[in-house]
Amino acid sequence: MKIKTLILSKTLKNISSKWVALSPITTKVIAVGMTPKSVMQKAKKMGTNNPVLTRVPKNYGTYIL
């Protein structure tokens, strides 16, 4: 199985110290918030039940999900 590498620095550059929900198919940002629970609720309202959740660090650099 080949692992796909994604560069999200442009996508996440204006989001710091927050949680984000990404579409599992397109890696588009679906929701942003201060807690995983709030982000998950927003993502479900947008119609994505299984988003990829991650916290964006304060200084986004090399970060492996």
N, CA, C, O and CB atoms as a CASP TS submission, in Angstrom:
PFRMAT TS
TARGET T0000
AUTHOR 0000-0000-0000
METHOD Language model
MODEL 1
PARENT N/A
ATOM      1  N   MET     1       0.841  -1.174   0.000  1.00  0.00           N
ATOM      2  CA  MET     1       0.000   0.000   0.000  1.00  0.00           C
ATOM      3  C   MET     1       0.889   1.241   0.000  1.00  0.00           C
ATOM      4  O   MET     1       1.787   1.372   0.832  1.00  0.00           O
ATOM      5  CB  MET     1      -0.959  -0.004   1.217  1.00  0.00           C
ATOM      6  N   LYS     2       0.635   2.138  -0.928  1.00  0.00           N
ATOM      7  CA  LYS     2       1.408   3.368  -1.015  1.00  0.00           C
ATOM      8  C   LYS     2       0.736   4.453  -0.178  1.00  0.00           C
ATOM      9  O   LYS     2      -0.481   4.626  -0.232  1.00  0.00           O
ATOM     10  CB  LYS     2       1.556   3.824  -2.488  1.00  0.00           C
ATOM     11  N   ILE     3       1.534   5.176   0.592  1.00  0.00           N
ATOM     12  CA  ILE     3       1.019   6.257   1.426  1.00  0.00           C
ATOM     13  C   ILE     3       1.103   7.556   0.642  1.00  0.00           C
ATOM     14  O   ILE     3       2.141   7.876   0.062  1.00  0.00           O
ATOM     15  CB  ILE     3       1.807   6.364   2.767  1.00  0.00           C
ATOM     16  N   LYS     4       0.007   8.301   0.627  1.00  0.00           N
ATOM     17  CA  LYS     4      -0.048   9.564  -0.092  1.00  0.00           C
ATOM     18  C   LYS     4       0.464  10.687   0.812  1.00  0.00           C
ATOM     19  O   LYS     4       0.050  10.803   1.966  1.00  0.00           O
ATOM     20  CB  LYS     4      -1.491   9.860  -0.577  1.00  0.00           C
ATOM     21  N   THR     5       1.361  11.505   0.281  1.00  0.00           N
ATOM     22  CA  THR     5       1.903  12.638   1.021  1.00  0.00           C
ATOM     23  C   THR     5       1.168  13.901   0.604  1.00  0.00           C
ATOM     24  O   THR     5       1.014  14.171  -0.588  1.00  0.00           O
ATOM     25  CB  THR     5       3.428  12.784   0.784  1.00  0.00           C
ATOM     26  N   LEU     6       0.719  14.668   1.574  1.00  0.00           N
ATOM     27  CA  LEU     6       0.011  15.914   1.289  1.00  0.00           C
ATOM     28  C   LEU     6       0.745  17.081   1.927  1.00  0.00           C
ATOM     29  O   LEU     6       1.205  16.992   3.065  1.00  0.00           O
ATOM     30  CB  LEU     6      -1.446  15.849   1.797  1.00  0.00           C
ATOM     31  N   ILE     7       0.850  18.164   1.193  1.00  0.00           N
ATOM     32  CA  ILE     7       1.446  19.388   1.720  1.00  0.00           C
ATOM     33  C   ILE     7       0.285  20.324   2.054  1.00  0.00           C
ATOM     34  O   ILE     7      -0.403  20.813   1.157  1.00  0.00           O
ATOM     35  CB  ILE     7       2.460  20.049   0.686  1.00  0.00           C
ATOM     36  N   LEU     8       0.072  20.568   3.340  1.00  0.00           N
ATOM     37  CA  LEU     8      -1.067  21.384   3.780  1.00  0.00           C
ATOM     38  C   LEU     8      -0.658  22.772   4.265  1.00  0.00           C
ATOM     39  O   LEU     8      -1.473  23.480   4.857  1.00  0.00           O
ATOM     40  CB  LEU     8      -1.810  20.670   4.882  1.00  0.00           C
ATOM     41  N   SER     9       0.580  23.167   4.027  1.00  0.00           N
ATOM     42  CA  SER     9       1.051  24.449   4.556  1.00  0.00           C
ATOM     43  C   SER     9       0.254  25.624   4.015  1.00  0.00           C
ATOM     44  O   SER     9      -0.037  26.551   4.770  1.00  0.00           O
ATOM     45  CB  SER     9       2.517  24.639   4.232  1.00  0.00           C
ATOM     46  N   LYS    10      -0.110  25.625   2.743  1.00  0.00           N
ATOM     47  CA  LYS    10      -0.912  26.723   2.185  1.00  0.00           C
ATOM     48  C   LYS    10      -2.333  26.689   2.732  1.00  0.00           C
ATOM     49  O   LYS    10      -2.922  27.735   3.007  1.00  0.00           O
ATOM     50  CB  LYS    10      -0.938  26.647   0.646  1.00  0.00           C
ATOM     51  N   THR    11      -2.872  25.509   2.887  1.00  0.00           N
ATOM     52  CA  THR    11      -4.239  25.360   3.378  1.00  0.00           C
ATOM     53  C   THR    11      -4.370  25.815   4.818  1.00  0.00           C
ATOM     54  O   THR    11      -5.376  26.422   5.184  1.00  0.00           O
ATOM     55  CB  THR    11      -4.688  23.919   3.252  1.00  0.00           C
ATOM     56  N   LEU    12      -3.373  25.532   5.642  1.00  0.00           N
ATOM     57  CA  LEU    12      -3.463  25.794   7.079  1.00  0.00           C
ATOM     58  C   LEU    12      -2.679  27.017   7.546  1.00  0.00           C
ATOM     59  O   LEU    12      -2.586  27.256   8.750  1.00  0.00           O
ATOM     60  CB  LEU    12      -2.987  24.601   7.827  1.00  0.00           C
ATOM     61  N   LYS    13      -2.110  27.800   6.621  1.00  0.00           N
ATOM     62  CA  LYS    13      -1.218  28.885   7.033  1.00  0.00           C
ATOM     63  C   LYS    13      -1.908  29.980   7.843  1.00  0.00           C
ATOM     64  O   LYS    13      -1.252  30.613   8.670  1.00  0.00           O
ATOM     65  CB  LYS    13      -0.588  29.495   5.824  1.00  0.00           C
ATOM     66  N   ASN    14      -3.190  30.229   7.642  1.00  0.00           N
ATOM     67  CA  ASN    14      -3.902  31.276   8.378  1.00  0.00           C
ATOM     68  C   ASN    14      -4.654  30.750   9.595  1.00  0.00           C
ATOM     69  O   ASN    14      -5.407  31.485  10.235  1.00  0.00           O
ATOM     70  CB  ASN    14      -4.867  31.974   7.461  1.00  0.00           C
ATOM     71  N   ILE    15      -4.448  29.486   9.906  1.00  0.00           N
ATOM     72  CA  ILE    15      -5.109  28.870  11.057  1.00  0.00           C
ATOM     73  C   ILE    15      -4.013  28.436  12.023  1.00  0.00           C
ATOM     74  O   ILE    15      -3.177  27.604  11.672  1.00  0.00           O
ATOM     75  CB  ILE    15      -6.022  27.648  10.628  1.00  0.00           C
ATOM     76  N   SER    16      -4.005  28.983  13.225  1.00  0.00           N
ATOM     77  CA  SER    16      -2.997  28.538  14.190  1.00  0.00           C
ATOM     78  C   SER    16      -3.633  28.348  15.555  1.00  0.00           C
ATOM     79  O   SER    16      -4.548  29.074  15.944  1.00  0.00           O
ATOM     80  CB  SER    16      -1.833  29.547  14.275  1.00  0.00           C
ATOM     81  N   SER    17      -3.130  27.363  16.267  1.00  0.00           N
ATOM     82  CA  SER    17      -3.599  27.028  17.618  1.00  0.00           C
ATOM     83  C   SER    17      -5.090  26.709  17.663  1.00  0.00           C
ATOM     84  O   SER    17      -5.759  26.985  18.659  1.00  0.00           O
ATOM     85  CB  SER    17      -3.301  28.172  18.564  1.00  0.00           C
ATOM     86  N   LYS    18      -5.607  26.128  16.585  1.00  0.00           N
ATOM     87  CA  LYS    18      -7.021  25.744  16.536  1.00  0.00           C
ATOM     88  C   LYS    18      -7.142  24.325  16.003  1.00  0.00           C
ATOM     89  O   LYS    18      -6.206  23.772  15.424  1.00  0.00           O
ATOM     90  CB  LYS    18      -7.837  26.729  15.654  1.00  0.00           C
ATOM     91  N   TRP    19      -8.308  23.761  16.213  1.00  0.00           N
ATOM     92  CA  TRP    19      -8.634  22.449  15.670  1.00  0.00           C
ATOM     93  C   TRP    19      -9.289  22.634  14.316  1.00  0.00           C
ATOM     94  O   TRP    19     -10.042  23.586  14.113  1.00  0.00           O
ATOM     95  CB  TRP    19      -9.559  21.655  16.628  1.00  0.00           C
ATOM     96  N   VAL    20      -9.007  21.728  13.385  1.00  0.00           N
ATOM     97  CA  VAL    20      -9.620  21.778  12.067  1.00  0.00           C
ATOM     98  C   VAL    20     -10.164  20.407  11.696  1.00  0.00           C
ATOM     99  O   VAL    20      -9.653  19.370  12.120  1.00  0.00           O
ATOM    100  CB  VAL    20      -8.611  22.264  11.013  1.00  0.00           C
ATOM    101  N   ALA    21     -11.215  20.440  10.891  1.00  0.00           N
ATOM    102  CA  ALA    21     -11.765  19.222  10.302  1.00  0.00           C
ATOM    103  C   ALA    21     -11.491  19.308   8.810  1.00  0.00           C
ATOM    104  O   ALA    21     -11.850  20.288   8.158  1.00  0.00           O
ATOM    105  CB  ALA    21     -13.314  19.056  10.607  1.00  0.00           C
ATOM    106  N   LEU    22     -10.858  18.284   8.279  1.00  0.00           N
ATOM    107  CA  LEU    22     -10.547  18.219   6.858  1.00  0.00           C
ATOM    108  C   LEU    22     -11.398  17.149   6.200  1.00  0.00           C
ATOM    109  O   LEU    22     -11.677  16.107   6.793  1.00  0.00           O
ATOM    110  CB  LEU    22      -9.048  17.937   6.632  1.00  0.00           C
ATOM    111  N   SER    23     -11.804  17.417   4.976  1.00  0.00           N
ATOM    112  CA  SER    23     -12.516  16.402   4.214  1.00  0.00           C
ATOM    113  C   SER    23     -11.569  15.234   3.961  1.00  0.00           C
ATOM    114  O   SER    23     -10.436  15.450   3.532  1.00  0.00           O
ATOM    115  CB  SER    23     -13.063  16.983   2.873  1.00  0.00           C
ATOM    116  N   PRO    24     -12.005  14.005   4.217  1.00  0.00           N
ATOM    117  CA  PRO    24     -11.121  12.854   4.004  1.00  0.00           C
ATOM    118  C   PRO    24     -10.826  12.598   2.527  1.00  0.00           C
ATOM    119  O   PRO    24      -9.878  11.886   2.199  1.00  0.00           O
ATOM    120  CB  PRO    24     -11.737  11.613   4.616  1.00  0.00           C
ATOM    121  N   ILE    25     -11.627  13.170   1.642  1.00  0.00           N
ATOM    122  CA  ILE    25     -11.447  12.944   0.207  1.00  0.00           C
ATOM    123  C   ILE    25     -10.620  14.047  -0.440  1.00  0.00           C
ATOM    124  O   ILE    25      -9.691  13.768  -1.198  1.00  0.00           O
ATOM    125  CB  ILE    25     -12.800  12.843  -0.482  1.00  0.00           C
ATOM    126  N   THR    26     -10.959  15.307  -0.142  1.00  0.00           N
ATOM    127  CA  THR    26     -10.313  16.432  -0.820  1.00  0.00           C
ATOM    128  C   THR    26      -9.309  17.183   0.039  1.00  0.00           C
ATOM    129  O   THR    26      -8.577  18.018  -0.492  1.00  0.00           O
ATOM    130  CB  THR    26     -11.349  17.385  -1.295  1.00  0.00           C
ATOM    131  N   THR    27      -9.240  16.931   1.313  1.00  0.00           N
ATOM    132  CA  THR    27      -8.424  17.648   2.302  1.00  0.00           C
ATOM    133  C   THR    27      -8.787  19.126   2.396  1.00  0.00           C
ATOM    134  O   THR    27      -7.985  19.937   2.857  1.00  0.00           O
ATOM    135  CB  THR    27      -6.953  17.510   1.959  1.00  0.00           C
ATOM    136  N   LYS    28      -9.976  19.468   1.966  1.00  0.00           N
ATOM    137  CA  LYS    28     -10.479  20.836   2.114  1.00  0.00           C
ATOM    138  C   LYS    28     -10.863  21.049   3.579  1.00  0.00           C
ATOM    139  O   LYS    28     -11.385  20.140   4.226  1.00  0.00           O
ATOM    140  CB  LYS    28     -11.707  21.101   1.163  1.00  0.00           C
ATOM    141  N   VAL    29     -10.602  22.253   4.102  1.00  0.00           N
ATOM    142  CA  VAL    29     -10.978  22.578   5.471  1.00  0.00           C
ATOM    143  C   VAL    29     -12.496  22.726   5.528  1.00  0.00           C
ATOM    144  O   VAL    29     -13.076  23.543   4.813  1.00  0.00           O
ATOM    145  CB  VAL    29     -10.264  23.880   5.962  1.00  0.00           C
ATOM    146  N   ILE    30     -13.135  21.929   6.385  1.00  0.00           N
ATOM    147  CA  ILE    30     -14.587  21.947   6.530  1.00  0.00           C
ATOM    148  C   ILE    30     -15.004  22.815   7.701  1.00  0.00           C
ATOM    149  O   ILE    30     -15.990  23.547   7.618  1.00  0.00           O
ATOM    150  CB  ILE    30     -15.126  20.532   6.710  1.00  0.00           C
ATOM    151  N   ALA    31     -14.251  22.735   8.800  1.00  0.00           N
ATOM    152  CA  ALA    31     -14.613  23.469  10.015  1.00  0.00           C
ATOM    153  C   ALA    31     -13.361  23.803  10.816  1.00  0.00           C
ATOM    154  O   ALA    31     -12.357  23.093  10.762  1.00  0.00           O
ATOM    155  CB  ALA    31     -15.602  22.650  10.878  1.00  0.00           C
ATOM    156  N   VAL    32     -13.450  24.907  11.564  1.00  0.00           N
ATOM    157  CA  VAL    32     -12.352  25.362  12.422  1.00  0.00           C
ATOM    158  C   VAL    32     -12.945  25.740  13.767  1.00  0.00           C
ATOM    159  O   VAL    32     -14.025  26.328  13.821  1.00  0.00           O
ATOM    160  CB  VAL    32     -11.577  26.573  11.784  1.00  0.00           C
ATOM    161  N   GLY    33     -12.258  25.413  14.855  1.00  0.00           N
ATOM    162  CA  GLY    33     -12.745  25.777  16.177  1.00  0.00           C
ATOM    163  C   GLY    33     -11.692  25.581  17.249  1.00  0.00           C
ATOM    164  O   GLY    33     -10.578  25.135  16.976  1.00  0.00           O
ATOM    165  N   MET    34     -12.061  25.921  18.463  1.00  0.00           N
ATOM    166  CA  MET    34     -11.127  25.840  19.583  1.00  0.00           C
ATOM    167  C   MET    34     -11.085  24.461  20.242  1.00  0.00           C
ATOM    168  O   MET    34     -10.120  24.135  20.933  1.00  0.00           O
ATOM    169  CB  MET    34     -11.489  26.872  20.612  1.00  0.00           C
ATOM    170  N   THR    35     -12.137  23.641  20.031  1.00  0.00           N
ATOM    171  CA  THR    35     -12.166  22.305  20.626  1.00  0.00           C
ATOM    172  C   THR    35     -12.512  21.267  19.559  1.00  0.00           C
ATOM    173  O   THR    35     -13.187  21.584  18.580  1.00  0.00           O
ATOM    174  CB  THR    35     -13.186  22.247  21.791  1.00  0.00           C
ATOM    175  N   PRO    36     -12.054  20.031  19.744  1.00  0.00           N
ATOM    176  CA  PRO    36     -12.405  18.984  18.788  1.00  0.00           C
ATOM    177  C   PRO    36     -13.912  18.756  18.714  1.00  0.00           C
ATOM    178  O   PRO    36     -14.451  18.480  17.643  1.00  0.00           O
ATOM    179  CB  PRO    36     -11.707  17.688  19.156  1.00  0.00           C
ATOM    180  N   LYS    37     -14.590  18.872  19.855  1.00  0.00           N
ATOM    181  CA  LYS    37     -16.034  18.649  19.888  1.00  0.00           C
ATOM    182  C   LYS    37     -16.767  19.677  19.027  1.00  0.00           C
ATOM    183  O   LYS    37     -17.657  19.315  18.258  1.00  0.00           O
ATOM    184  CB  LYS    37     -16.549  18.707  21.332  1.00  0.00           C
ATOM    185  N   SER    38     -16.401  20.953  19.148  1.00  0.00           N
ATOM    186  CA  SER    38     -17.079  21.989  18.361  1.00  0.00           C
ATOM    187  C   SER    38     -16.802  21.823  16.870  1.00  0.00           C
ATOM    188  O   SER    38     -17.680  22.057  16.040  1.00  0.00           O
ATOM    189  CB  SER    38     -16.639  23.383  18.822  1.00  0.00           C
ATOM    190  N   VAL    39     -15.586  21.422  16.537  1.00  0.00           N
ATOM    191  CA  VAL    39     -15.232  21.220  15.135  1.00  0.00           C
ATOM    192  C   VAL    39     -15.995  20.031  14.559  1.00  0.00           C
ATOM    193  O   VAL    39     -16.473  20.090  13.426  1.00  0.00           O
ATOM    194  CB  VAL    39     -13.713  21.005  14.985  1.00  0.00           C
ATOM    195  N   MET    40     -16.112  18.960  15.327  1.00  0.00           N
ATOM    196  CA  MET    40     -16.853  17.784  14.873  1.00  0.00           C
ATOM    197  C   MET    40     -18.323  18.118  14.651  1.00  0.00           C
ATOM    198  O   MET    40     -18.916  17.677  13.667  1.00  0.00           O
ATOM    199  CB  MET    40     -16.720  16.642  15.889  1.00  0.00           C
ATOM    200  N   GLN    41     -18.913  18.892  15.555  1.00  0.00           N
ATOM    201  CA  GLN    41     -20.312  19.294  15.403  1.00  0.00           C
ATOM    202  C   GLN    41     -20.506  20.125  14.137  1.00  0.00           C
ATOM    203  O   GLN    41     -21.471  19.915  13.402  1.00  0.00           O
ATOM    204  CB  GLN    41     -20.779  20.088  16.634  1.00  0.00           C
ATOM    205  N   LYS    42     -19.603  21.062  13.878  1.00  0.00           N
ATOM    206  CA  LYS    42     -19.688  21.891  12.671  1.00  0.00           C
ATOM    207  C   LYS    42     -19.542  21.039  11.415  1.00  0.00           C
ATOM    208  O   LYS    42     -20.261  21.243  10.436  1.00  0.00           O
ATOM    209  CB  LYS    42     -18.608  22.988  12.694  1.00  0.00           C
ATOM    210  N   ALA    43     -18.618  20.091  11.440  1.00  0.00           N
ATOM    211  CA  ALA    43     -18.400  19.221  10.283  1.00  0.00           C
ATOM    212  C   ALA    43     -19.635  18.378   9.990  1.00  0.00           C
ATOM    213  O   ALA    43     -20.007  18.200   8.830  1.00  0.00           O
ATOM    214  CB  ALA    43     -17.186  18.313  10.517  1.00  0.00           C
ATOM    215  N   LYS    44     -20.271  17.858  11.036  1.00  0.00           N
ATOM    216  CA  LYS    44     -21.489  17.067  10.847  1.00  0.00           C
ATOM    217  C   LYS    44     -22.607  17.912  10.254  1.00  0.00           C
ATOM    218  O   LYS    44     -23.373  17.430   9.419  1.00  0.00           O
ATOM    219  CB  LYS    44     -21.943  16.459  12.176  1.00  0.00           C
ATOM    220  N   LYS    45     -22.706  19.181  10.683  1.00  0.00           N
ATOM    221  CA  LYS    45     -23.711  20.088  10.114  1.00  0.00           C
ATOM    222  C   LYS    45     -23.448  20.345   8.635  1.00  0.00           C
ATOM    223  O   LYS    45     -24.377  20.593   7.867  1.00  0.00           O
ATOM    224  CB  LYS    45     -23.729  21.417  10.881  1.00  0.00           C
ATOM    225  N   MET    46     -22.174  20.286   8.239  1.00  0.00           N
ATOM    226  CA  MET    46     -21.798  20.492   6.839  1.00  0.00           C
ATOM    227  C   MET    46     -21.971  19.215   6.012  1.00  0.00           C
ATOM    228  O   MET    46     -21.787  19.228   4.795  1.00  0.00           O
ATOM    229  CB  MET    46     -20.350  20.978   6.749  1.00  0.00           C
ATOM    230  N   GLY    47     -22.326  18.114   6.679  1.00  0.00           N
ATOM    231  CA  GLY    47     -22.590  16.871   5.968  1.00  0.00           C
ATOM    232  C   GLY    47     -21.432  15.882   5.931  1.00  0.00           C
ATOM    233  O   GLY    47     -21.497  14.886   5.212  1.00  0.00           O
ATOM    234  N   THR    48     -20.381  16.139   6.691  1.00  0.00           N
ATOM    235  CA  THR    48     -19.245  15.215   6.746  1.00  0.00           C
ATOM    236  C   THR    48     -19.222  14.554   8.114  1.00  0.00           C
ATOM    237  O   THR    48     -18.907  15.194   9.117  1.00  0.00           O
ATOM    238  CB  THR    48     -17.897  15.952   6.464  1.00  0.00           C
ATOM    239  N   ASN    49     -19.558  13.272   8.149  1.00  0.00           N
ATOM    240  CA  ASN    49     -19.645  12.555   9.420  1.00  0.00           C
ATOM    241  C   ASN    49     -18.310  12.018   9.919  1.00  0.00           C
ATOM    242  O   ASN    49     -18.149  11.786  11.117  1.00  0.00           O
ATOM    243  CB  ASN    49     -20.606  11.425   9.288  1.00  0.00           C
ATOM    244  N   ASN    50     -17.359  11.818   9.026  1.00  0.00           N
ATOM    245  CA  ASN    50     -16.064  11.252   9.412  1.00  0.00           C
ATOM    246  C   ASN    50     -14.905  12.102   8.894  1.00  0.00           C
ATOM    247  O   ASN    50     -14.123  11.635   8.066  1.00  0.00           O
ATOM    248  CB  ASN    50     -15.935   9.818   8.888  1.00  0.00           C
ATOM    249  N   PRO    51     -14.784  13.336   9.365  1.00  0.00           N
ATOM    250  CA  PRO    51     -13.678  14.174   8.901  1.00  0.00           C
ATOM    251  C   PRO    51     -12.359  13.762   9.550  1.00  0.00           C
ATOM    252  O   PRO    51     -12.334  13.012  10.525  1.00  0.00           O
ATOM    253  CB  PRO    51     -13.969  15.647   9.195  1.00  0.00           C
ATOM    254  N   VAL    52     -11.283  14.263   8.993  1.00  0.00           N
ATOM    255  CA  VAL    52      -9.968  14.102   9.606  1.00  0.00           C
ATOM    256  C   VAL    52      -9.797  15.286  10.550  1.00  0.00           C
ATOM    257  O   VAL    52      -9.784  16.434  10.106  1.00  0.00           O
ATOM    258  CB  VAL    52      -8.803  14.032   8.521  1.00  0.00           C
ATOM    259  N   LEU    53      -9.664  15.017  11.853  1.00  0.00           N
ATOM    260  CA  LEU    53      -9.491  16.081  12.844  1.00  0.00           C
ATOM    261  C   LEU    53      -8.021  16.197  13.217  1.00  0.00           C
ATOM    262  O   LEU    53      -7.337  15.194  13.420  1.00  0.00           O
ATOM    263  CB  LEU    53     -10.352  15.812  14.106  1.00  0.00           C
ATOM    264  N   THR    54      -7.552  17.424  13.303  1.00  0.00           N
ATOM    265  CA  THR    54      -6.189  17.666  13.753  1.00  0.00           C
ATOM    266  C   THR    54      -6.097  19.051  14.358  1.00  0.00           C
ATOM    267  O   THR    54      -6.911  19.928  14.067  1.00  0.00           O
ATOM    268  CB  THR    54      -5.186  17.512  12.593  1.00  0.00           C
ATOM    269  N   ARG    55      -5.109  19.234  15.192  1.00  0.00           N
ATOM    270  CA  ARG    55      -4.873  20.548  15.789  1.00  0.00           C
ATOM    271  C   ARG    55      -3.695  21.176  15.067  1.00  0.00           C
ATOM    272  O   ARG    55      -2.644  20.555  14.913  1.00  0.00           O
ATOM    273  CB  ARG    55      -4.603  20.445  17.334  1.00  0.00           C
ATOM    274  N   VAL    56      -3.879  22.406  14.628  1.00  0.00           N
ATOM    275  CA  VAL    56      -2.814  23.125  13.939  1.00  0.00           C
ATOM    276  C   VAL    56      -1.936  23.784  14.999  1.00  0.00           C
ATOM    277  O   VAL    56      -2.445  24.531  15.834  1.00  0.00           O
ATOM    278  CB  VAL    56      -3.393  24.186  12.933  1.00  0.00           C
ATOM    279  N   PRO    57      -0.640  23.527  14.983  1.00  0.00           N
ATOM    280  CA  PRO    57       0.234  24.129  15.987  1.00  0.00           C
ATOM    281  C   PRO    57       0.364  25.638  15.792  1.00  0.00           C
ATOM    282  O   PRO    57       0.034  26.168  14.731  1.00  0.00           O
ATOM    283  CB  PRO    57       1.611  23.479  15.941  1.00  0.00           C
ATOM    284  N   LYS    58       0.845  26.314  16.817  1.00  0.00           N
ATOM    285  CA  LYS    58       0.992  27.767  16.766  1.00  0.00           C
ATOM    286  C   LYS    58       1.922  28.181  15.627  1.00  0.00           C
ATOM    287  O   LYS    58       1.593  29.083  14.856  1.00  0.00           O
ATOM    288  CB  LYS    58       1.526  28.298  18.105  1.00  0.00           C
ATOM    289  N   ASN    59       3.048  27.545  15.519  1.00  0.00           N
ATOM    290  CA  ASN    59       3.998  27.839  14.442  1.00  0.00           C
ATOM    291  C   ASN    59       4.003  26.660  13.487  1.00  0.00           C
ATOM    292  O   ASN    59       4.729  25.688  13.696  1.00  0.00           O
ATOM    293  CB  ASN    59       5.438  28.118  15.001  1.00  0.00           C
ATOM    294  N   TYR    60       3.199  26.741  12.445  1.00  0.00           N
ATOM    295  CA  TYR    60       3.069  25.634  11.509  1.00  0.00           C
ATOM    296  C   TYR    60       4.354  25.495  10.712  1.00  0.00           C
ATOM    297  O   TYR    60       4.778  26.423  10.024  1.00  0.00           O
ATOM    298  CB  TYR    60       1.863  25.842  10.570  1.00  0.00           C
ATOM    299  N   GLY    61       4.956  24.346  10.812  1.00  0.00           N
ATOM    300  CA  GLY    61       6.167  24.030  10.054  1.00  0.00           C
ATOM    301  C   GLY    61       6.025  22.598   9.594  1.00  0.00           C
ATOM    302  O   GLY    61       4.996  22.232   9.027  1.00  0.00           O
ATOM    303  N   THR    62       7.014  21.797   9.820  1.00  0.00           N
ATOM    304  CA  THR    62       6.924  20.384   9.498  1.00  0.00           C
ATOM    305  C   THR    62       6.083  19.705  10.565  1.00  0.00           C
ATOM    306  O   THR    62       6.409  19.746  11.752  1.00  0.00           O
ATOM    307  CB  THR    62       8.335  19.735   9.395  1.00  0.00           C
ATOM    308  N   TYR    63       5.013  19.088  10.135  1.00  0.00           N
ATOM    309  CA  TYR    63       4.059  18.482  11.057  1.00  0.00           C
ATOM    310  C   TYR    63       3.486  17.259  10.382  1.00  0.00           C
ATOM    311  O   TYR    63       2.964  17.365   9.273  1.00  0.00           O
ATOM    312  CB  TYR    63       2.931  19.483  11.466  1.00  0.00           C
ATOM    313  N   ILE    64       3.564  16.119  11.002  1.00  0.00           N
ATOM    314  CA  ILE    64       3.082  14.879  10.413  1.00  0.00           C
ATOM    315  C   ILE    64       1.784  14.480  11.085  1.00  0.00           C
ATOM    316  O   ILE    64       1.720  14.363  12.309  1.00  0.00           O
ATOM    317  CB  ILE    64       4.131  13.756  10.542  1.00  0.00           C
ATOM    318  N   LEU    65       0.739  14.270  10.277  1.00  0.00           N
ATOM    319  CA  LEU    65      -0.562  13.849  10.807  1.00  0.00           C
ATOM    320  C   LEU    65      -0.587  12.345  10.945  1.00  0.00           C
ATOM    321  O   LEU    65      -1.593  11.781  11.375  1.00  0.00           O
ATOM    322  CB  LEU    65      -1.717  14.325   9.899  1.00  0.00           C
TER
END
